[in-house]
């Protein structure tokens, strides 16, 4: 099961280069936080379902989910019991959110570069193939053999919740790696549900659903930015898919995949800012309506829908699904029979051992033969522990159990297997992480958090007293609009702290997103050889749209530099090497985008407005001596 977090406009330029491939974006951080938080609610729902199903009121539990509910519009009527409304209706919305996130990650997220997905892809394939093989080796024949799809999915909410409890203290890089794997699970699981576990196909309705998909994908080409048309078409596509005999999860996933995602354009963001300023100056209803439209246009429909739907998926749909499907009556020998059933243990072994071996083996195969590398900070022991926790199949597993088995007794055995696998996977994950830390020293699965190369007054670009007690280091890109805005923040900090503050600028050009950034960085270094770095620094940021070779020469002339010397220095290998040294220190310091700030020696995460940075600087001054230094190891 995968739910994705609400998206925000990321105020940081990010590189797609291989050495900066492990970017942990703010949207992904928000997603992981929401998923881990929903795990507790999901666990409560499972507990309530089991207690209720085994209580004197168990008949009420069963009859509740068999209650008929209908929606009528004129002569049209759609009627299903509550169990089907949950599994075919709410779960379609659940998979719709999955589809939105998969499209976002493939278009502009962590999977938009093929170099990033080789190792997670191999791990994901191994994490599905090995579980299926182990399941088929143990499971009895007949309907049980057809239920191999039970062991292919991973419940991201439970996995992230368990990772927060039993994993290393810092796991951001491992979580990103596991999220990339679950994208593979998402696509394959929904395909399996649609192809293997659907009924007979009604061809006319299937054609209608496909045509609606074409219309959905065409909306963006016609400049449709409102969310309502997309939602309406997906709803009709869901009805057509349902009537076609396919499981409704297909419509949800396909609908999400067909709604495109894009990064906010600089023009769109600037236009939204102008409209917002206009509303501040004239707070009228019509101006406010225009400003709201501008803000909506600046963010893709994909991200806006995720922002609205993700909390409902995490905190309503998934717990309701668990409440409807996890309630197994274990009385009258059902539990005993399940513990003695080869089907139960086929599910357990497939999910726990299969996921552990498959994910670790797929990643090891890829790294062994040079097909890719693990993200910075992630070690083989972390992959093994993450693979173990991926055995928490739960939501997708329970859904396939409901689709694969008609016999309630057999269904109960498979459900018990899913629940036991969740317990065993968590325990195994804890053991693996503990052994990796004790035997291999693999304690953190995170990016470096400390400045790799200490500030050097003889080499670094420093504004303020070289021995000032408060230090702010920025890794910046002269073509990055967010970096340009950050210059105003540093000016506020200089005014606030005076001689107690020094500002250090280091170069992090991102040429794959800003083609003139390397030339601009070299121009600043060339100006530094004539003692005019900060003047050139300001000019470059003021003219971000004019950073051609001739432009930099003009800025040198405006500053009164020796232009001939400037151009020689601009093309010198020493200048390029100076820029590369800063970029290398950024990589070693865990920097994955611009701007990135360090308070003293420690990397700053979160907002970088003047108030926040000032508070962090003051806290660093009050910290005990050595508190901001990198550990000796």
C-alpha positions in Angstrom: 0.0 0.0 0.0 1.3 3.4 -0.9 -0.1 6.8 -0.1 1.8 9.9 -1.1 2.2 13.1 0.8 0.8 16.4 0.0 3.0 18.5 -2.3 4.4 21.9 -1.8 6.3 24.2 -4.1 9.9 23.3 -3.3 11.8 26.6 -2.7 15.1 25.0 -3.7 16.7 24.3 -7.1 17.5 20.6 -7.4 20.0 18.8 -9.6 19.4 15.6 -11.6 23.1 14.8 -11.8 24.2 11.4 -10.5 26.2 12.9 -7.7 23.2 14.8 -6.5 20.7 11.9 -7.1 19.6 11.3 -3.5 17.7 14.6 -3.1 15.2 14.5 -0.3 12.5 17.0 -1.2 10.1 18.8 1.1 7.1 17.0 -0.5 8.7 13.6 0.2 9.4 14.6 3.8 5.8 15.7 4.2 4.6 12.4 2.7 6.7 10.3 5.0 5.6 12.2 8.0 1.9 11.8 7.1 2.3 8.1 6.3 4.2 7.3 9.5 1.6 9.2 11.5 -1.3 7.3 9.9 0.3 3.9 10.8 -0.9 4.3 14.4 -4.5 4.9 13.3 -4.3 1.9 11.0 -3.1 -0.3 13.8 -6.0 0.9 15.9 -8.4 -0.1 13.1 -6.9 -3.6 12.8 -7.2 -4.1 16.6 -10.8 -2.9 16.7 -11.7 -5.2 13.7 -10.2 -8.3 15.4 -11.7 -7.6 18.8 -15.1 -6.9 17.3 -15.1 -10.0 15.0 -14.2 -12.2 18.0 -16.6 -10.6 20.5 -20.3 -11.5 21.4 -21.2 -8.8 18.8 -19.4 -10.5 15.9 -22.7 -10.9 14.0 -23.2 -7.1 14.0 -19.7 -6.8 12.5 -20.6 -9.2 9.7 -24.0 -7.7 9.0 -22.7 -4.2 8.9 -20.4 -4.9 5.9 -23.2 -6.7 4.2 -25.6 -3.8 4.4 -26.8 -2.6 1.0 -26.2 1.1 0.1 -27.4 2.7 -3.1 -26.9 5.8 -5.1 -29.8 6.8 -7.4 -29.9 9.5 -10.0 -33.1 9.5 -12.0 -33.5 6.0 -13.4 -29.8 5.2 -12.9 -29.0 3.2 -9.8 -25.8 1.9 -8.3 -26.1 -0.5 -5.4 -23.5 -2.5 -3.5 -23.0 -3.7 0.0 -20.7 -1.7 2.3 -17.9 -4.1 1.8 -17.9 -3.6 -1.9 -18.3 0.2 -1.5 -15.1 0.1 0.5 -13.1 -2.3 -1.7 -14.4 -1.1 -5.1 -15.2 2.5 -4.2 -12.9 3.9 -1.5 -10.0 1.8 -2.7 -10.3 3.2 -6.2 -9.7 6.6 -4.6 -6.8 5.2 -2.7 -5.2 3.9 -5.9 -6.0 7.2 -7.6 -3.7 9.0 -5.0 -1.1 6.3 -5.7 -1.3 7.0 -9.5 -0.9 10.8 -8.9 2.2 10.2 -6.9 3.7 7.8 -9.3 3.2 10.2 -12.2 4.7 13.0 -10.1 7.8 11.0 -9.2 8.3 9.8 -12.8 7.8 13.3 -14.2 9.6 15.6 -11.8 10.5 13.7 -8.7 13.1 11.1 -7.6 12.4 8.8 -10.5 12.7 11.2 -13.4 16.3 10.1 -14.2 16.9 6.5 -15.2 20.2 6.4 -13.4 18.3 6.8 -10.1 15.9 3.9 -10.6 18.2 1.1 -11.6 19.0 -0.2 -8.1 15.5 0.4 -6.6 14.0 -1.1 -9.8 16.1 -4.3 -9.5 15.3 -4.4 -5.7 11.6 -4.0 -6.5 11.6 -6.7 -9.1 13.4 -9.1 -6.7 11.1 -8.1 -3.9 8.1 -9.4 -6.0 9.6 -12.3 -7.9 11.2 -14.1 -4.9 8.1 -13.8 -2.7 5.9 -15.3 -5.5 8.3 -18.2 -6.0 8.5 -19.0 -2.3 4.7 -18.7 -2.0 4.1 -21.1 -4.9 6.6 -23.6 -3.5 4.7 -23.8 -0.2 1.1 -23.1 -1.1 -1.3 -25.9 -1.9 -2.7 -26.1 -5.4 -6.1 -24.9 -6.6 -7.4 -21.5 -5.6 -4.4 -21.0 -3.2 -2.0 -21.2 -6.1 -4.0 -18.5 -7.9 -3.6 -16.1 -4.9 0.1 -15.5 -5.4 -0.6 -11.8 -5.7 -1.1 -11.7 -1.9 2.7 -11.5 -1.4 3.7 -8.8 -3.9 2.6 -5.6 -2.1 4.0 -3.6 0.7 2.0 -1.4 3.1 4.0 1.9 3.1 2.2 3.3 6.2 3.0 0.3 8.3 6.5 0.0 6.9 7.4 3.7 7.6 5.8 3.5 11.1 7.8 0.4 11.9 11.0 1.9 10.4 10.6 4.9 12.8 10.4 2.5 15.7 12.9 -0.2 14.9 15.2 1.4 12.4 18.3 3.6 12.8 18.0 7.0 14.4 18.4 8.8 11.0 16.8 7.0 8.1 16.0 9.7 5.5 18.0 8.2 2.7 16.8 4.7 3.4 13.2 5.9 3.4 13.6 7.5 0.0 15.2 4.3 -1.4 12.3 2.2 0.0 9.7 4.7 -1.5 11.3 4.2 -4.9 10.9 0.5 -4.5 7.2 0.8 -3.5 6.5 2.7 -6.8 7.4 -0.5 -8.6 5.1 -2.4 -6.2 2.3 0.0 -6.9 2.2 -0.4 -10.6 2.6 -4.2 -10.6 0.1 -4.8 -7.8 -2.7 -2.8 -9.6 -1.9 -4.5 -12.9 -2.1 -7.9 -11.2 -5.4 -7.0 -9.5 -6.9 -5.8 -12.8 -5.6 -8.7 -15.0 -5.7 -11.7 -12.6 -8.5 -11.0 -10.2 -11.2 -9.3 -12.3 -14.3 -11.0 -13.6 -15.5 -11.3 -17.2 -14.9 -8.3 -19.4 -17.7 -6.1 -21.0 -15.9 -4.8 -24.1 -18.1 -1.7 -24.8 -17.6 -0.4 -21.3 -13.9 -1.2 -21.4 -13.6 0.8 -24.7 -15.5 3.7 -23.0 -13.1 3.7 -20.1 -10.1 3.8 -22.4 -11.6 6.7 -24.4 -12.2 8.6 -21.2 -8.5 8.0 -20.4 -7.6 9.6 -23.7 -9.8 12.6 -22.9 -8.2 12.9 -19.5 -4.7 13.0 -20.9 -5.8 15.6 -23.5 -7.1 18.1 -20.9 -3.6 19.5 -20.2 -2.9 20.0 -23.9 -5.9 22.3 -24.0 -4.7 24.3 -21.0 -7.2 23.1 -18.5 -5.9 24.0 -15.0 -9.0 23.6 -12.9 -9.3 20.3 -11.0 -13.0 19.7 -11.4 -13.0 18.4 -15.0 -10.2 15.9 -14.2 -12.2 14.6 -11.2 -15.4 14.3 -13.1 -13.8 12.3 -15.9 -12.1 10.0 -13.5 -15.4 9.4 -11.7 -17.1 8.5 -15.0 -14.1 6.3 -15.9 -14.5 4.5 -12.6 -18.1 3.7 -13.3 -17.2 2.5 -16.8 -14.4 0.3 -15.4 -16.8 -1.1 -12.8 -19.4 -2.0 -15.4 -16.7 -3.5 -17.6 -15.9 -6.1 -15.0 -12.5 -4.9 -14.1 -11.6 -4.1 -10.5 -12.0 -0.4 -9.9 -8.4 0.0 -8.7 -7.5 0.0 -12.4 -9.5 3.2 -13.0 -8.0 4.8 -9.9 -4.4 4.1 -10.8 -4.9 4.9 -14.5 -6.7 8.1 -13.7 -3.8 9.3 -11.4 -1.2 8.3 -14.0 -2.8 10.4 -16.7 -2.9 13.6 -14.7 0.4 15.2 -15.5 2.8 16.8 -13.0 5.2 19.7 -13.6 7.5 21.8 -11.7 6.3 25.4 -11.0 7.6 27.7 -13.7 9.5 30.8 -12.7 7.0 32.9 -14.7 4.0 31.2 -12.9 5.5 31.8 -9.5 6.3 35.4 -10.2 2.8 36.1 -11.6 1.2 34.5 -8.5 3.5 36.7 -6.3 2.4 39.9 -8.2 -1.3 39.0 -7.9 -0.8 38.4 -4.2 0.9 41.7 -3.7 -2.0 43.3 -5.6 -4.4 41.8 -3.1 -2.4 43.1 -0.2 -2.6 46.5 -1.6 -6.3 46.3 -2.5 -7.9 43.5 -0.4 -11.1 43.3 -2.4 -13.1 40.1 -3.2 -12.5 40.3 -7.0 -8.8 40.9 -6.5 -8.6 38.1 -4.0 -10.3 35.7 -6.4 -7.8 36.6 -9.2 -4.9 36.0 -6.8 -6.3 32.7 -5.8 -6.6 31.6 -9.4 -3.0 32.7 -10.0 -1.8 30.6 -7.0 -3.7 27.6 -8.3 -2.3 28.0 -11.8 1.3 28.1 -10.5 0.9 24.5 -9.1 0.0 21.5 -11.2 -3.4 19.8 -10.9 -1.6 16.7 -9.9 -0.1 18.3 -6.8 -3.2 20.2 -5.9 -5.3 17.0 -6.0 -2.7 15.2 -3.8 -2.8 18.0 -1.3 -6.6 17.6 -0.9 -6.9 13.8 -1.2 -3.9 12.5 0.7 -5.2 13.2 4.2 -8.5 11.5 3.4 -6.6 8.5 2.0 -4.3 8.2 5.0 -6.7 8.9 7.8 -10.1 7.7 6.5 -9.9 5.3 3.6 -7.1 3.1 4.8 -8.4 2.7 8.4 -11.9 2.0 7.1 -10.5 -0.6 4.7 -8.7 -2.2 7.6 -11.8 -2.2 9.8 -13.8 -3.9 7.0 -11.2 -6.5 6.0 -9.1 -7.4 9.1 -11.9 -8.7 11.2 -11.3 -12.5 11.2 -13.3 -14.6 13.6 -10.6 -16.8 15.1 -12.9 -18.8 17.4 -14.1 -22.4 17.0 -10.7 -23.7 15.8 -10.2 -21.1 13.0 -6.8 -19.9 14.5 -5.6 -23.5 15.1 -6.5 -24.5 11.5 -4.8 -21.4 10.2 -1.6 -22.1 12.1 -1.6 -25.6 10.6 -2.4 -24.5 7.1 0.3 -24.5 4.4 -1.5 -21.5 2.9 -1.0 -19.4 6.0 2.7 -20.2 6.1 3.1 -19.7 2.3 1.9 -16.1 2.9 4.2 -15.6 5.9 7.3 -17.0 4.2 6.5 -15.2 0.9 6.1 -11.8 2.6 8.8 -12.0 5.2 11.6 -14.2 3.8 10.7 -13.4 0.1 10.7 -9.6 0.5 13.9 -9.7 2.6 15.9 -11.9 0.2 14.4 -10.4 -2.9 15.0 -6.7 -2.2 18.4 -7.3 -0.7 19.4 -9.6 -3.6 18.1 -7.3 -6.3 20.1 -4.4 -4.9 23.2 -6.5 -4.3 23.1 -7.8 -7.9 22.8 -4.3 -9.3 25.7 -2.8 -7.3 27.9 -5.9 -7.7 27.8 -5.6 -11.5 28.1 -1.8 -11.6 24.6 -1.1 -12.8 24.2 1.6 -10.2 24.9 2.4 -6.6 23.0 2.7 -3.3 22.0 6.2 -2.2 24.6 8.1 -0.1 24.3 6.9 3.5 22.5 3.6 2.7 24.5 0.5 3.4 23.7 -3.2 2.6 22.6 -3.8 6.1 20.0 -1.0 5.8 18.7 -2.5 2.6 18.4 -5.9 4.3 16.5 -4.4 7.2 14.3 -2.3 4.9 13.6 -5.5 2.9 12.4 -7.2 6.0 10.0 -4.4 6.9 8.7 -4.5 3.3 7.1 -7.8 4.4 4.3 -5.7 5.9 2.0 -6.3 3.0 -1.3 -5.6 4.7 -3.6 -3.4 2.6 -2.9 -4.7 -0.9 -2.5 -8.2 0.5 -5.8 -8.2 2.3 -7.5 -6.7 -0.8 -6.2 -9.6 -3.0 -7.2 -12.1 -0.3 -10.8 -10.8 -0.6 -10.7 -11.1 -4.4 -8.9 -14.4 -4.7 -10.9 -16.6 -2.2 -14.7 -17.2 -2.0 -14.5 -19.7 0.8 -14.6 -17.8 4.2 -12.4 -20.5 5.9 -9.7 -20.3 3.3 -9.9 -16.5 3.3 -9.4 -16.6 7.1 -6.2 -18.7 6.7 -4.8 -16.2 4.3 -5.7 -13.2 6.4 -4.1 -14.8 9.4 -0.9 -15.2 7.3 -0.9 -11.5 6.4 -1.3 -10.5 10.0 1.4 -12.9 11.2 3.7 -11.7 8.5 3.3 -8.1 9.8 4.5 -9.2 13.2 7.4 -11.3 12.0 8.6 -8.7 9.5 8.8 -6.1 12.2 10.7 -8.3 14.5 13.1 -9.4 11.8 13.6 -5.8 10.7 14.6 -4.9 14.3 17.1 -7.8 14.5 18.7 -6.9 11.2 19.1 -3.2 12.0 20.5 -4.0 15.4 23.1 -6.5 14.0 24.0 -4.0 11.2 24.7 -1.4 13.8 26.6 -3.6 16.2 28.6 -5.7 13.7 29.1 -3.3 10.8 28.7 0.1 12.4 25.9 0.9 10.1 24.1 3.2 12.5 22.6 6.0 10.3 21.0 5.8 6.9 21.2 9.5 6.3 23.0 12.2 4.3 26.0 13.8 6.0 24.8 16.5 8.3 28.0 18.5 9.0 30.1 20.8 6.9 32.8 18.6 5.3 35.4 21.4 4.8 35.7 23.8 7.6 35.5 27.5 6.8 38.9 28.8 5.7 39.3 32.6 5.8 42.2 32.3 3.4 40.1 30.6 0.7 36.4 31.0 1.3 34.3 34.0 0.2 33.5 35.6 3.6 31.5 38.7 4.2 32.0 40.0 7.8 34.8 39.6 10.3 36.7 36.4 9.6 36.6 35.5 13.3 32.9 36.4 14.0 31.2 33.9 16.4 28.1 33.4 14.2 28.6 31.7 10.9 26.1 31.1 8.1 27.4 29.1 5.1 25.4 29.1 1.9 25.8 26.8 -1.1 24.3 28.8 -4.0 23.7 28.9 -7.7 23.8 32.3 -9.4 21.0 31.3 -11.9 18.7 29.9 -9.1 15.8 32.3 -8.4 15.5 31.0 -4.8 19.2 31.7 -4.2 18.7 35.3 -5.4 15.9 35.8 -2.9 18.1 34.4 -0.1 20.5 37.3 -0.6 18.0 39.7 1.0 17.8 37.3 4.0 21.6 37.5 4.5 21.5 41.3 4.4 18.8 41.3 7.1 21.0 39.0 9.2 24.1 41.2 8.8 22.0 44.2 9.9 20.7 42.3 12.9 24.0 40.8 14.2 26.6 43.3 12.9 30.2 42.3 13.6 29.0 39.1 15.4 28.1 37.6 12.1 30.0 36.3 9.1 28.4 35.0 5.8 30.2 32.5 3.7 29.3 31.8 0.1 30.2 28.5 -1.6 29.5 27.6 -5.2 27.1 24.9 -6.2 26.2 25.4 -9.9 23.5 23.1 -11.2 24.1 23.1 -15.0 21.4 20.5 -15.7 18.7 22.9 -14.6 20.6 26.2 -14.9 22.8 26.1 -18.0 24.7 29.4 -17.3 25.4 28.7 -13.6 28.9 27.3 -14.1 30.0 30.3 -16.2 28.5 32.7 -13.6 30.4 30.9 -10.8 33.7 31.2 -12.6 32.9 34.9 -13.3 32.6 35.5 -9.5 35.8 33.6 -8.8 37.6 35.6 -11.6 36.4 38.8 -10.0 37.6 37.6 -6.7 41.2 37.6 -8.0 40.9 41.4 -8.3 39.2 41.8 -4.9 35.6 42.4 -6.2 33.9 39.1 -5.5 30.9 40.5 -3.6 30.2 43.2 -6.1 30.2 40.6 -8.9 28.1 38.4 -6.7 25.4 41.1 -6.4 25.5 41.9 -10.1 25.1 38.3 -11.2 22.0 37.8 -9.0 20.5 41.1 -10.2 20.9 39.9 -13.8 20.0 36.2 -13.6 18.5 36.3 -17.1 21.7 37.8 -18.6 24.5 35.4 -17.9 26.1 34.9 -21.3 29.9 35.1 -21.7 29.6 38.7 -23.1 27.4 39.7 -20.2 30.0 38.7 -17.6 32.6 40.7 -19.5 30.3 43.7 -19.4 29.8 43.3 -15.6 33.6 43.2 -15.2 33.9 46.5 -17.1 31.1 48.1 -15.0 33.0 47.2 -11.9 36.2 48.8 -13.2 38.1 45.5 -13.4 40.9 44.8 -15.8 38.7 43.1 -18.4 41.5 41.3 -20.2 42.8 39.8 -17.0 39.2 39.0 -16.0 38.6 37.0 -19.2 41.9 35.1 -18.8 41.0 34.2 -15.2 37.5 33.3 -16.4 38.8 30.6 -18.7 41.6 29.4 -16.4 41.7 25.9 -15.2 42.4 27.1 -11.7 39.1 29.0 -11.7 37.2 26.0 -12.8 38.9 23.9 -10.1 38.0 26.4 -7.4 34.3 26.0 -8.4 34.7 22.2 -8.5 36.2 22.2 -5.0 33.1 23.9 -3.6 30.8 21.5 -5.4 32.7 18.6 -4.1 32.5 19.9 -0.5 28.7 20.3 -1.1 28.4 16.6 -2.0 30.5 15.5 1.0 28.4 17.7 3.3 25.1 16.2 2.2 23.9 19.1 0.1 21.4 18.1 -2.6 20.1 21.5 -3.9 20.5 25.2 -3.9 20.3 27.1 -1.7 21.4 25.0 1.2 22.6 26.6 4.5 24.8 25.6 7.4 24.5 27.1 10.8 28.1 26.9 12.0 29.1 23.4 10.9 25.6 21.8 10.9 23.3 21.6 7.9 20.1 23.6 8.3 16.8 22.0 7.3 13.5 23.8 6.9 12.6 27.3 6.0 15.4 29.8 5.4 13.6 33.1 6.2 15.5 35.7 8.2 13.5 35.0 11.4 14.2 31.2 11.3 17.9 31.6 10.5 18.4 34.2 13.1 16.8 31.9 15.7 19.0 29.1 14.7 22.1 31.3 14.8 21.3 32.5 18.3 20.7 28.9 19.4 24.1 27.8 18.0 25.7 30.6 20.0 24.0 29.4 23.2 24.9 25.8 22.5 27.6 24.1 24.6 31.1 24.3 23.1 31.5 21.6 20.4 27.8 21.0 20.1 27.9 22.0 16.4 31.0 20.2 15.5 31.0 17.1 13.3 31.6 13.9 15.2 35.2 12.7 15.0 34.2 9.6 13.2 
